[in-house]
């Protein structure tokens, strides 16, 4: 059985069809999840990458999601009826599939050179913009359609269709397991987005937020990759370490790189402010120093943004971290910075590490894989090994919880 892609259209001869959402509940207790059984089939019918649909479910339902390429398996935490998921999917179709002009689903997502998102309609030929305020827009910009090529069932270019309805039968594409959490509402200036209520009530005044998000994305795309060897910089943001690196920088051609000096400047600038800079100010300063694509910026932020209330403060910056942490290297450096923050600066907060990891996990800042790696293996990269063992040993309660959750999923 198939249903109309645009369910507002009740014409039985409507040519664009898709399979209805099929879902089943798995697990029990805190580990209960809803598996979207035919997510890849639905994605093929809509000519969209499967992760976009699953992430949209997560954003709209306020639930974590799990997406597995190898197993073609898609999970949304909690209990969600197929009818509810179908209603939520209607919102995805209206915002990210149907042409804004002719309401035809024969569209492709295009990312412009200015980092805007548009739906390129193959039926009427028009390009209509998508809402940059929605959280999924940020995910798409960080994970363009091309990044999902070669997945479980091939990517968009590998399996291209003439119309949306031609895609009803195939499989889907997916990415490795990622966790979905909530985004802080008080940093709308950064993403140009708020909660669902704010989005519904948005008016002409939101144009400034959208423009700011566009400018930020454009600036990010123009930055060049900065390469710094891991051993060149210990990521120590203490005043003594910064002064020592400044001396080494003055040695000459054989000294340390300009990028390291810029990272020091960034850390010193944050610490010198009477009030903590806003996320937009943090982003603009990093852009000015041209260090956004240096993963060690994450270690600097971990050591300079927080105080004794770190557990509560992480959520305040979640959208900012999600914006700039574009690879696992950023996540590793951020955890390394947290390790220094706890192990060298605030040893009394080490018992709080499980709560810190919960915040990083729930807000989708650090992936489950990186947290597991951090909590099960010590390292002397950021702190002496004995301190690393002490800090990472404190992560055991949360690591145990993650392992038990995975075991329950496998048993089910």
C-alpha positions in Angstrom: 0.0 0.0 0.0 1.2 3.5 -0.8 0.0 6.9 0.2 0.3 10.4 -1.3 3.5 12.2 -0.5 1.5 15.3 0.0 -1.3 14.0 2.2 -3.3 17.3 1.8 -3.8 16.1 -1.8 -6.7 13.6 -1.8 -6.6 12.9 -5.5 -6.5 9.1 -5.9 -4.6 9.6 -9.2 -1.8 11.7 -7.5 1.3 10.3 -9.0 3.7 10.9 -6.2 3.5 8.0 -3.7 5.4 6.8 -0.7 5.1 3.9 1.7 3.5 4.7 5.1 5.7 4.8 8.1 6.2 1.4 9.8 7.5 1.4 13.3 7.8 -1.0 16.3 8.7 -0.4 19.9 11.9 -2.2 21.3 13.5 -2.5 24.7 12.1 -1.5 28.1 12.5 1.0 30.9 15.0 3.7 30.2 16.2 1.9 27.1 12.9 1.8 25.3 13.1 2.9 21.6 11.0 3.0 18.5 12.6 1.4 15.4 11.5 3.0 12.1 11.4 -0.2 10.1 11.1 1.2 6.6 12.9 4.5 7.0 15.1 3.9 4.0 12.1 3.1 1.7 10.4 6.3 2.8 13.7 8.3 2.2 14.0 6.8 -1.3 10.5 7.8 -2.1 11.2 11.4 -1.0 14.6 11.5 -2.7 16.2 12.5 0.6 19.0 11.0 2.7 17.6 8.8 5.5 19.5 10.5 8.3 17.7 13.8 7.5 14.4 12.2 8.2 15.5 10.5 11.4 17.3 13.6 12.7 14.1 15.6 11.9 12.1 13.1 14.1 14.6 13.6 16.9 14.4 17.4 16.7 10.6 17.6 16.5 10.0 14.9 19.2 12.8 16.1 21.5 14.3 12.6 21.4 17.7 11.1 20.8 18.2 9.1 17.6 20.5 6.3 16.5 21.4 5.7 12.9 23.4 2.7 11.8 24.8 2.4 8.2 25.9 -1.2 8.5 22.6 -2.6 9.8 20.2 -0.2 8.0 18.7 0.4 11.4 17.1 3.6 12.6 15.9 4.3 16.2 14.2 7.1 18.0 14.3 7.0 21.8 10.9 6.7 23.5 7.5 5.2 22.4 6.2 6.8 19.2 3.2 5.5 17.3 3.4 5.2 13.4 0.6 7.7 13.1 2.5 10.2 15.2 5.7 9.7 13.1 3.6 10.1 9.9 2.2 13.4 11.1 5.8 14.6 12.0 7.0 13.4 8.5 4.4 15.7 7.0 6.2 18.6 8.5 9.5 17.4 7.0 7.9 17.0 3.6 6.4 20.5 3.7 9.7 22.2 4.8 12.4 20.1 3.1 10.8 18.3 0.1 7.8 20.1 -1.5 8.6 23.0 -3.9 7.8 26.2 -2.2 6.2 27.4 -5.5 4.3 24.5 -7.1 4.2 22.1 -4.2 5.7 19.4 -6.4 8.1 16.8 -4.6 10.5 16.6 -7.5 13.1 18.6 -5.8 16.8 18.3 -4.8 18.5 20.1 -1.9 21.1 22.6 -3.1 23.6 24.4 -0.8 24.5 27.7 -2.4 28.0 29.4 -2.3 26.5 31.7 0.4 25.6 28.6 2.5 21.9 29.0 2.0 19.6 26.0 1.5 17.3 25.8 -1.4 14.9 23.3 -3.0 15.7 23.0 -6.7 12.4 22.0 -8.4 12.7 19.8 -11.5 9.0 20.4 -12.4 8.7 24.2 -12.4 12.4 25.1 -12.5 12.2 27.4 -9.5 14.5 27.4 -6.5 12.8 28.1 -3.2 14.6 28.7 0.1 14.4 26.4 3.2 14.1 27.7 6.7 17.6 28.2 8.1 16.2 28.6 11.6 15.2 24.9 11.8 17.8 22.7 13.6 17.8 20.3 10.6 19.1 23.1 8.4 22.2 23.3 10.4 22.6 19.5 10.3 22.2 19.5 6.5 24.8 22.3 6.1 27.3 20.3 8.2 26.3 17.0 6.4 25.5 17.8 2.8 23.7 15.2 0.6 27.0 14.2 -1.0 28.3 13.1 2.4 25.9 10.2 2.4 26.9 8.7 -0.9 28.0 5.1 -0.9 25.9 4.1 2.2 23.9 1.0 2.6 21.9 1.5 -0.5 23.9 4.1 -2.3 23.8 7.9 -2.3 21.8 10.4 -4.3 24.1 10.6 -7.3 24.6 6.8 -7.3 20.9 6.1 -7.4 19.3 9.1 -9.0 15.6 9.1 -9.9 13.6 11.1 -12.5 10.8 11.7 -10.1 10.1 11.3 -6.4 7.7 8.4 -7.0 10.4 6.5 -8.9 12.2 6.1 -5.6 9.4 4.2 -3.7 11.2 0.8 -3.8 14.9 1.2 -3.0 16.8 1.1 0.2 18.3 4.1 2.0 21.6 5.5 3.1 22.7 6.0 6.6 25.6 7.1 8.7 27.3 5.6 11.8 25.6 5.8 15.2 25.0 9.4 16.4 23.2 10.7 19.4 20.6 13.4 19.2 20.0 15.8 22.1 18.3 19.2 22.8 19.7 22.5 21.7 19.7 25.5 24.1 17.0 28.1 23.3 19.0 31.0 24.6 21.5 31.1 21.7 19.0 31.8 19.0 21.3 34.5 17.6 23.9 31.9 16.6 21.6 29.6 14.6 18.8 32.1 14.0 16.4 29.5 15.5 14.4 29.0 18.7 12.0 26.4 20.0 8.9 25.3 18.1 6.7 28.0 19.6 9.1 30.7 18.7 9.4 29.4 15.2 5.6 29.5 14.7 5.4 33.1 15.9 8.5 34.3 14.0 7.9 37.5 12.0 9.9 40.0 10.0 12.2 40.6 12.9 13.7 37.1 12.5 15.3 38.1 9.2 18.3 39.5 11.1 18.8 36.1 12.8 18.6 34.3 9.4 21.0 36.7 7.9 23.5 36.3 10.8 23.3 32.5 10.4 24.0 32.9 6.7 27.0 35.1 7.3 28.4 32.7 9.9 28.0 29.8 7.5 29.6 31.7 4.7 32.5 32.7 6.9 33.0 29.1 7.9 33.1 27.9 4.4 35.9 30.3 3.4 38.3 29.3 6.1 41.3 27.2 5.1 42.5 24.1 6.9 45.1 24.7 9.6 47.4 21.8 10.4 49.2 21.6 13.7 51.0 18.5 14.9 49.6 17.0 18.1 53.0 17.1 19.9 53.5 20.8 19.1 51.1 22.1 21.6 50.0 20.6 25.0 46.8 22.6 25.0 47.7 24.1 28.3 45.9 27.4 28.9 47.6 28.4 32.1 49.3 31.8 32.1 52.7 30.2 32.5 52.3 27.9 29.6 51.0 30.7 27.3 54.1 32.8 28.2 56.4 29.9 27.5 54.9 29.4 24.1 55.1 33.1 23.3 58.9 32.9 24.0 59.3 29.9 21.8 57.3 31.6 19.1 60.0 34.4 19.0 62.8 32.0 18.3 62.4 32.4 14.6 61.6 30.1 11.6 62.2 27.0 13.7 59.8 28.2 16.4 56.2 27.4 16.9 53.5 28.3 14.3 51.3 31.3 14.0 48.2 29.1 14.5 49.4 28.2 18.0 49.8 31.8 18.9 46.3 32.5 17.6 44.9 29.8 19.8 46.7 31.4 22.8 45.3 34.8 21.8 41.8 33.3 21.6 42.1 31.7 25.1 43.6 34.9 26.6 40.8 37.0 25.0 38.1 34.8 26.6 39.7 34.9 30.0 40.3 38.7 29.8 36.6 39.5 29.4 34.8 40.9 32.4 31.7 38.9 31.3 31.7 35.7 29.4 31.4 36.4 25.7 28.2 35.3 24.0 28.3 32.4 21.5 28.1 34.8 18.6 31.0 36.8 20.0 33.0 33.6 20.5 32.3 32.6 16.9 33.2 36.0 15.4 36.4 36.2 17.3 37.4 32.7 16.2 36.6 33.7 12.6 38.7 36.9 13.0 41.7 34.8 14.2 41.1 32.3 11.4 41.1 29.3 13.8 37.7 27.7 13.3 39.1 24.8 11.4 41.8 24.1 14.0 40.4 21.2 16.2 42.5 22.4 19.2 40.1 25.3 19.5 37.8 22.8 21.3 40.5 22.2 24.0 40.8 26.0 24.5 37.1 26.4 24.9 36.9 23.5 27.4 39.5 25.2 29.6 38.2 28.8 29.4 34.4 28.8 29.3 33.5 27.0 32.4 33.7 27.3 36.2 32.4 25.2 39.1 28.9 25.1 37.5 30.2 23.3 34.4 27.4 20.7 34.5 24.8 23.4 34.0 26.9 25.6 31.7 27.5 23.0 29.0 23.9 23.2 27.8 24.1 27.0 27.5 26.7 26.6 24.7 25.4 23.4 23.1 24.4 25.0 19.8 27.7 26.8 19.5 29.7 23.5 20.1 27.5 21.6 17.6 28.2 24.4 15.1 32.0 24.3 15.2 32.7 20.6 16.2 32.7 19.4 12.6 34.7 16.2 13.1 35.8 13.7 15.8 39.1 15.5 16.2 37.2 18.4 17.8 35.4 16.0 20.1 38.7 14.4 21.2 40.3 17.8 21.9 37.2 19.0 23.8 37.3 15.9 26.1 41.1 16.5 26.5 40.4 20.0 27.5 37.8 18.8 30.0 40.4 16.4 31.3 42.8 19.3 32.0 40.1 21.4 33.4 39.2 18.7 36.0 42.6 17.1 36.5 44.7 20.2 36.9 42.4 23.2 37.6 39.4 21.8 39.5 40.3 18.4 41.0 37.3 18.7 43.4 35.0 18.5 40.4 36.4 15.2 39.1 33.4 13.2 40.7 31.1 15.3 38.5 32.5 13.8 35.3 29.6 11.4 34.8 27.2 14.3 35.0 29.3 16.3 32.5 29.4 13.4 30.1 25.6 13.0 30.4 25.2 16.7 29.3 27.6 16.2 26.4 25.8 13.1 25.3 22.2 14.5 25.7 23.1 17.7 23.8 24.7 15.7 21.0 28.0 17.5 21.5 30.2 14.4 21.8 29.4 11.1 20.1 28.9 7.9 22.0 31.9 6.4 20.4 34.2 9.2 21.6 32.8 9.1 25.1 33.4 5.3 25.2 36.9 5.7 24.0 37.7 8.5 26.5 36.3 6.5 29.4 38.0 3.2 28.7 41.6 4.2 27.8 43.9 6.6 29.6 46.3 8.9 27.7 49.2 11.2 28.4 48.4 13.6 25.5 46.7 16.2 27.7 47.7 15.5 31.3 50.2 13.1 33.0 49.1 9.5 32.7 48.4 9.1 36.4 46.1 12.1 36.4 44.5 10.8 33.2 43.8 7.5 34.9 42.2 9.3 37.9 40.0 11.5 35.8 38.9 8.9 33.3 38.2 6.3 36.1 35.6 8.7 37.3 33.7 8.3 34.0 33.0 4.6 34.8 29.4 5.0 36.0 28.3 6.6 32.7 30.3 4.2 30.6 28.7 1.3 32.4 25.3 2.8 31.7 26.1 3.1 28.0 27.3 -0.5 27.8 24.2 -1.7 29.5 22.0 0.2 27.1 23.8 -1.3 24.1 23.4 -4.8 25.6 19.7 -4.4 26.1 19.4 -3.3 22.4 21.3 -6.3 21.2 19.2 -8.7 23.4 16.0 -7.3 22.1 
